[in-house]
Amino acid sequence: MIQFPSTTADFEAWDTFVEQYPQGSHLLYSDWLHSYRNYGFQAEIGVYQTAGGIQGGFGAVIAKVLGFRFYIIPYGPVGTAPEVIQACLDSAVKRAQAVGACMIQFTIPMGTKSCRPMYPFNENYIPHEFQMGNAFKYVYSCPGFNWVDLSGQKTIEGLIESFPSASFRRDVRSGMRKNEKLSYALTPEEVAQAYALCQENADENGYQIRSWSDIGPTILNLIGKERLKFLTTTSDGQLKGAGLFLKAGQYYTFVMGGTKKEKPPRHTGHYLQMKVIEMALQEGMDGYNISLGGSEGVKAFKGSFVTVPYYFHDGTYYRVLKPIRFKIFRYFDTWIKPYKGHIAKLLKRIKG
């Protein structure tokens, strides 16, 4: 039942399923998974398929760090029925053992609170051999959603009126007046420039994003397939803001963004967020994932859009397959962790 695709047509069939399946995520796209090859990692997709088509599956990153191997499922498995998810987990464990991984980790999108892209919590999905925890943090594992419910909204103005803060409503309207020119970055030059603004903001605020050389080809591929929107706004020929949004699971997810800081403020971030929400409404989507995390200021900004944070119940689970090797990794991890920002460069050197 579980197949591991290797052709372009098979990958596209899987990606189409991920885009349309209600519990899908951009973390499951073949392009996104294969971007880890830049670090010397491998990636594979396990697909549960019947005569009726694809019913579920998982995407795994086989991470190799200093001689250790890890089988990481950043999001999933997903499936149309409990038996599909359980079959995928069984297959993933066997694959992890076959590739010599010392540990396997997964994150099923399920919770005790109801959110459309999440499954209801089911403890039967968690095999007894697994324990709770994110034991390998060098491949991003999704913790949940920061959901903007659009199911009862028909217009942008109606949504703005629902924001409880009068000052925030003013800032949103100000941003929509001052940032009147919206564009989509499409060419390699436009996309690179937009990403550079995101990088500039990351550097200024002390957080890490993947280098353009690592992730650029993936972004361009996903734009070409119309699964990624890189929204930009300009004034007097100068780029003022950029936001990267990925479509999967019948919703958009905010991945990253950047704006030019000006006085008086242009509220460009408000504008870009409202534009992707407008896009979601036009496409008939019932919600938008503005994403969890960020500084306290960023969290407050996101929360002003009347978001509800949904965390996966107990989060991520892992199983140790080679206890001695995993114990050695844990020892090294104590001194690797403070230098996590340099891990990508280290891995690329090891690859070369």
C-alpha positions as CSV (number, residue, x, y, z in Angstrom):
1,M,0.0,0.0,0.0
2,I,2.9,2.4,0.8
3,Q,4.8,3.5,-2.3
4,F,7.9,5.8,-2.5
5,P,7.6,7.9,-5.7
6,S,10.6,8.8,-7.7
7,T,9.3,10.4,-10.9
8,T,8.2,14.0,-11.6
9,A,4.7,12.8,-12.4
10,D,4.4,10.9,-9.1
11,F,5.7,13.9,-7.1
12,E,3.2,16.2,-8.8
13,A,0.4,13.8,-8.0
14,W,1.4,13.9,-4.3
15,D,1.8,17.7,-4.3
16,T,-1.7,18.1,-5.8
17,F,-3.1,15.9,-3.0
18,V,-1.2,18.0,-0.4
19,E,-2.6,21.3,-1.9
20,Q,-6.2,20.0,-1.8
21,Y,-6.3,17.8,1.2
22,P,-7.8,19.7,4.2
23,Q,-5.0,18.6,6.6
24,G,-2.2,19.3,4.1
25,S,0.8,21.6,4.7
26,H,3.5,23.2,2.6
27,L,6.0,21.2,4.7
28,L,4.8,18.1,2.7
29,Y,5.5,19.4,-0.7
30,S,8.1,17.5,-2.6
31,D,9.9,20.8,-3.5
32,W,10.1,21.8,0.1
33,L,11.4,18.5,1.3
34,H,13.9,18.2,-1.5
35,S,15.3,21.7,-0.5
36,Y,17.1,19.9,2.4
37,R,19.4,18.3,-0.1
38,N,21.4,21.5,0.0
39,Y,22.6,20.4,3.5
40,G,23.6,17.0,2.3
41,F,20.3,15.5,3.7
42,Q,18.0,13.2,1.8
43,A,14.3,13.4,1.5
44,E,11.6,10.9,0.6
45,I,7.8,10.6,0.4
46,G,5.7,7.7,1.4
47,V,2.4,7.6,-0.3
48,Y,-0.6,5.5,0.8
49,Q,-2.5,4.8,-2.5
50,T,-5.5,2.6,-3.4
51,A,-7.5,2.1,-6.6
52,G,-9.3,5.3,-5.6
53,G,-6.2,7.4,-5.5
54,I,-3.9,8.8,-2.9
55,Q,-5.4,8.5,0.6
56,G,-2.5,9.9,2.7
57,G,1.2,9.6,3.3
58,F,4.2,11.4,4.8
59,G,7.3,13.3,3.9
60,A,10.6,12.5,5.6
61,V,13.9,14.2,5.9
62,I,16.8,11.8,6.4
63,A,19.2,14.1,8.2
64,K,22.9,13.1,8.5
65,V,24.9,15.1,11.0
66,L,28.5,14.1,12.0
67,G,27.9,10.4,11.2
68,F,24.4,10.2,12.9
69,R,21.2,9.6,10.9
70,F,17.8,10.8,11.8
71,Y,14.4,10.1,10.2
72,I,12.4,13.3,10.6
73,I,8.7,13.7,9.6
74,P,8.2,17.5,10.1
75,Y,4.4,17.3,9.6
76,G,2.3,14.1,9.6
77,P,1.7,11.4,8.6
78,V,-1.7,12.5,7.2
79,G,-4.5,10.3,6.0
80,T,-8.2,10.1,5.2
81,A,-8.7,7.4,7.9
82,P,-7.0,6.3,11.1
83,E,-5.8,3.1,9.5
84,V,-4.1,5.1,6.8
85,I,-2.1,7.1,9.4
86,Q,-1.2,4.0,11.4
87,A,0.0,2.2,8.2
88,C,2.1,5.2,7.3
89,L,3.7,5.2,10.8
90,D,4.5,1.5,10.6
91,S,6.1,2.0,7.2
92,A,8.1,5.0,8.4
93,V,9.6,3.1,11.3
94,K,10.7,0.3,8.9
95,R,12.2,2.9,6.5
96,A,14.0,4.6,9.4
97,Q,15.5,1.2,10.4
98,A,16.4,0.4,6.8
99,V,18.4,3.6,6.3
100,G,20.2,3.2,9.6
101,A,18.6,6.0,11.6
102,C,19.3,6.2,15.3
103,M,16.0,7.9,15.9
104,I,12.6,8.6,14.1
105,Q,10.4,11.6,14.9
106,F,6.9,12.6,13.7
107,T,4.4,15.4,14.3
108,I,0.7,14.5,13.5
109,P,-1.5,17.7,13.2
110,M,-4.0,16.8,15.9
111,G,-5.3,18.7,18.9
112,T,-8.0,18.7,21.6
113,K,-9.4,22.0,20.3
114,S,-11.2,22.1,17.0
115,C,-9.4,23.8,14.1
116,R,-10.3,22.9,10.5
117,P,-6.8,21.8,9.4
118,M,-6.3,19.7,12.5
119,Y,-7.4,16.2,13.3
120,P,-9.2,15.6,16.7
121,F,-6.7,14.2,19.2
122,N,-6.4,10.4,19.0
123,E,-4.0,8.7,21.4
124,N,-4.2,5.6,19.2
125,Y,-2.1,7.4,16.6
126,I,0.9,7.3,19.1
127,P,2.6,3.9,19.2
128,H,3.6,2.8,22.6
129,E,7.3,2.8,21.7
130,F,7.3,6.6,21.1
131,Q,7.8,9.3,23.7
132,M,6.8,12.9,23.7
133,G,9.5,15.5,22.7
134,N,11.3,17.3,19.9
135,A,14.6,15.5,20.1
136,F,16.0,16.8,16.8
137,K,15.5,20.5,16.2
138,Y,17.7,21.0,13.1
139,V,14.7,20.2,10.8
140,Y,11.7,22.4,11.6
141,S,8.7,20.5,13.0
142,C,5.4,22.4,12.9
143,P,3.9,23.1,16.4
144,G,0.4,24.2,15.3
145,F,-1.6,27.0,13.7
146,N,-2.3,30.7,14.4
147,W,-5.7,30.7,12.7
148,V,-7.6,33.6,11.3
149,D,-11.2,32.3,11.0
150,L,-12.7,33.5,7.7
151,S,-15.7,31.2,7.6
152,G,-18.1,33.9,8.5
153,Q,-16.5,36.7,6.5
154,K,-17.4,37.9,3.1
155,T,-15.6,41.2,2.7
156,I,-12.3,42.8,3.9
157,E,-14.2,45.7,5.4
158,G,-16.3,43.4,7.5
159,L,-13.2,41.7,8.8
160,I,-11.6,45.0,9.7
161,E,-14.7,46.0,11.6
162,S,-14.3,42.8,13.6
163,F,-10.9,43.8,15.0
164,P,-11.5,44.9,18.6
165,S,-8.8,47.6,18.7
166,A,-9.7,50.9,17.2
167,S,-6.0,51.9,16.9
168,F,-5.3,48.7,15.0
169,R,-8.2,49.3,12.7
170,R,-6.8,52.8,11.9
171,D,-3.3,51.3,11.3
172,V,-4.8,48.7,8.9
173,R,-6.7,51.4,6.9
174,S,-3.6,53.6,6.9
175,G,-1.5,50.8,5.5
176,M,-4.0,50.1,2.8
177,R,-4.1,53.8,1.8
178,K,-0.3,54.3,1.8
179,N,0.7,51.1,0.1
180,E,-1.5,51.2,-3.0
181,K,0.8,49.3,-5.4
182,L,0.8,45.5,-4.8
183,S,2.8,43.2,-7.0
184,Y,3.8,39.6,-7.2
185,A,7.5,38.8,-7.4
186,L,7.8,36.4,-10.3
187,T,11.2,36.8,-12.1
188,P,14.4,35.5,-10.4
189,E,15.6,39.1,-10.0
190,E,12.3,40.2,-8.4
191,V,12.1,37.2,-6.1
192,A,15.8,37.6,-5.0
193,Q,15.2,41.3,-4.2
194,A,12.1,40.5,-2.1
195,Y,14.0,37.7,-0.3
196,A,16.8,40.1,0.4
197,L,14.4,42.4,2.3
198,C,13.3,39.4,4.4
199,Q,16.9,38.6,5.1
200,E,17.6,42.2,6.0
201,N,14.7,42.1,8.6
202,A,16.0,38.8,9.9
203,D,19.5,40.3,10.4
204,E,18.1,43.4,12.1
205,N,15.9,41.5,14.5
206,G,18.3,38.7,15.3
207,Y,16.7,35.6,13.9
208,Q,17.8,33.1,11.2
209,I,16.3,32.3,7.8
210,R,17.7,30.0,5.2
211,S,20.1,31.6,2.7
212,W,18.9,32.6,-0.7
213,S,21.4,30.2,-2.3
214,D,19.8,27.3,-0.4
215,I,16.1,28.1,-0.7
216,G,15.9,30.3,-3.8
217,P,15.4,27.5,-6.4
218,T,12.7,26.0,-4.2
219,I,10.9,29.3,-4.0
220,L,11.1,29.8,-7.7
221,N,9.8,26.3,-8.4
222,L,6.8,26.8,-6.1
223,I,6.0,30.2,-7.6
224,G,6.0,28.6,-11.1
225,K,3.5,26.0,-9.8
226,E,1.3,28.8,-8.3
227,R,1.6,27.3,-4.8
228,L,3.7,30.2,-3.5
229,K,2.9,33.9,-3.6
230,F,5.6,36.5,-2.9
231,L,3.7,39.7,-2.4
232,T,5.5,43.0,-2.6
233,T,4.7,46.7,-2.4
234,T,6.7,49.5,-3.9
235,S,6.7,53.3,-3.8
236,D,8.7,55.6,-6.1
237,G,10.3,52.5,-7.6
238,Q,11.6,51.3,-4.3
239,L,10.6,48.1,-2.5
240,K,8.9,48.8,0.7
241,G,7.6,45.4,1.8
242,A,7.6,41.7,1.0
243,G,5.7,38.7,2.3
244,L,6.0,35.0,1.4
245,F,2.8,33.0,1.6
246,L,2.4,29.3,0.8
247,K,-0.9,27.6,-0.2
248,A,-1.5,24.0,0.9
249,G,-4.4,22.3,2.6
250,Q,-6.8,24.8,1.2
251,Y,-5.4,27.7,3.2
252,Y,-2.4,30.1,3.0
253,T,0.4,30.1,5.6
254,F,2.6,33.1,6.3
255,V,6.2,32.0,6.2
256,M,8.2,35.2,6.4
257,G,8.2,38.8,5.5
258,G,10.1,42.1,5.7
259,T,9.3,45.8,5.6
260,K,11.3,49.1,5.3
261,K,11.1,51.0,8.6
262,E,10.0,54.6,7.9
263,K,8.7,57.6,9.8
264,P,5.8,58.3,9.7
265,P,5.1,54.6,9.5
266,R,3.6,53.1,6.3
267,H,2.1,50.1,8.1
268,T,3.3,48.0,5.3
269,G,3.0,44.8,7.3
270,H,-0.6,45.4,8.0
271,Y,-1.2,46.0,4.3
272,L,0.5,42.7,3.1
273,Q,-1.4,40.6,5.7
274,M,-4.7,42.1,4.6
275,K,-3.9,41.5,1.0
276,V,-3.3,37.8,1.5
277,I,-6.5,37.6,3.6
278,E,-8.3,39.3,0.7
279,M,-6.8,36.7,-1.6
280,A,-8.0,33.9,0.6
281,L,-11.5,35.3,0.7
282,Q,-11.6,35.6,-3.1
283,E,-10.5,31.9,-3.4
284,G,-13.3,30.8,-1.0
285,M,-11.0,29.7,1.8
286,D,-12.3,29.4,5.4
287,G,-9.2,30.5,7.2
288,Y,-5.6,31.8,7.1
289,N,-2.6,30.6,9.1
290,I,-0.6,33.7,10.1
291,S,1.8,31.3,11.8
292,L,2.9,30.9,15.4
293,G,6.1,32.3,17.0
294,G,8.1,35.5,16.7
295,S,9.1,38.2,19.2
296,E,6.6,39.5,21.7
297,G,5.9,42.5,19.4
298,V,5.3,40.2,16.4
299,K,3.0,37.9,18.5
300,A,1.0,41.0,19.5
301,F,0.8,42.2,15.9
302,K,-0.5,38.8,14.7
303,G,-2.9,38.5,17.6
304,S,-4.5,41.8,16.5
305,F,-6.0,40.0,13.5
306,V,-8.2,38.1,15.9
307,T,-6.2,35.0,15.7
308,V,-6.7,31.8,17.7
309,P,-3.5,29.8,18.4
310,Y,-4.0,26.0,18.1
311,Y,-1.1,23.8,19.3
312,F,-0.8,20.2,18.4
313,H,-1.6,18.2,21.5
314,D,1.7,17.3,23.2
315,G,3.4,18.2,20.0
316,T,6.1,16.0,18.6
317,Y,7.0,12.3,19.3
318,Y,10.1,10.3,18.8
319,R,11.4,6.8,19.1
320,V,15.1,5.8,19.7
321,L,16.2,3.0,17.3
322,K,19.9,2.9,18.3
323,P,20.2,3.8,22.0
324,I,24.0,4.1,22.2
325,R,24.4,6.2,19.1
326,F,21.5,8.4,20.1
327,K,23.1,8.9,23.6
328,I,26.3,10.0,21.9
329,F,24.4,12.4,19.8
330,R,22.7,13.9,22.9
331,Y,26.2,14.4,24.4
332,F,27.4,16.3,21.3
333,D,24.1,18.2,21.0
334,T,24.8,19.9,24.3
335,W,27.6,21.9,22.7
336,I,26.1,22.0,19.2
337,K,23.0,23.7,20.3
338,P,24.5,27.2,21.1
339,Y,25.9,27.3,17.6
340,K,22.7,26.3,15.8
341,G,22.9,29.4,13.7
342,H,26.1,28.1,12.1
343,I,24.8,24.5,11.5
344,A,23.7,25.2,8.0
345,K,27.1,26.4,7.0
346,L,28.8,23.5,8.8
347,L,26.6,21.0,7.0
348,K,27.4,22.5,3.6
349,R,31.1,22.2,4.3
350,I,30.7,18.6,5.3
351,K,28.7,17.9,2.1
352,G,31.5,19.4,0.0
